[in-house]
Amino acid sequence: MAKRWTRSPLDFEGALARPRASHLAFDPDRGEGVVLYADFPVDGRSWPYAVIARSAGDVEEQETALAEVLEFEGG
């Protein structure tokens, strides 16, 4: 679980669509993926999320991909 900030504000649907389009969203059939919390951040930038993966390496890989997809500050 973590919280990171996007470079620019996003609405919840827009933020959710990006991991879905990149196949990063949690998939129960795979048993892994990224979950954005349903609470919309007031600032539209501070996104709490969880990564569910089979290994620490997979978590790191998915977090790196999520940082690119949501355009987190600091990469």
N, C-alpha and C positions, 0 to 999 in steps of 0.2 A: 504494500500500500504506500502511496505517495501523493504528493500534491505538487504540481508544477504550473508555471504561468505561461500562457501563450503570448506571443508578441502583440497580437491584436485581439479585441473581444470577439467572441463567438456566441451564438445562441446555442441552446442545448441540442436542437435538431441538427444544426450545422456541425457541431462538435461530434455528435454521435455518427453522423453520416461518413465522416472521414475514416475512422477505423473500420467501419463496415465495408466501405469501398476498397480498402486495402487488405481486407480479410484478417484484420487484427482483432475484431470484436470477439468476445467470448462465444465459443461454439460448443454447446453441450455434447455434440457428437465427437468432437476432438478432445474435449475435456480441458481446453486451454484457451486463452485469449485475454483481452483487456476489457475491464468493466469500468465505465464511467459512472460515478455516483449520480443518482437522480436529482440531487439538490443542485439547482442551477446557481453558479456563483454570481453574486450580486454584481461584481465587477466584470463578469464575462471572460475573465482571464485566468483565475486561480482554480484549476481543475483537479479535483481529487479523483484518484483512480486506483484500481488494483489490477495486478497482472497475475493470472493463474497459469502456471506452466509446469512441465514435468521435471525441469532441472533449473538450477541457478543460471546456467548458460542460456537457456531458453528465455528466462525472465529478462536477462540483460539484452538479448537480441530483440525481444518484443518491445522493451522500453526504448531502445534506440530507434526502432521503427516508429513508435508512437510519437517520439520527440520530433521526428521529421514530418509526420503526417499532421500533427496538431501545431507545428511550428512553435515549439516551446522556446522560451528565452534560453540562451546558452546552449542551444543545440540539443 
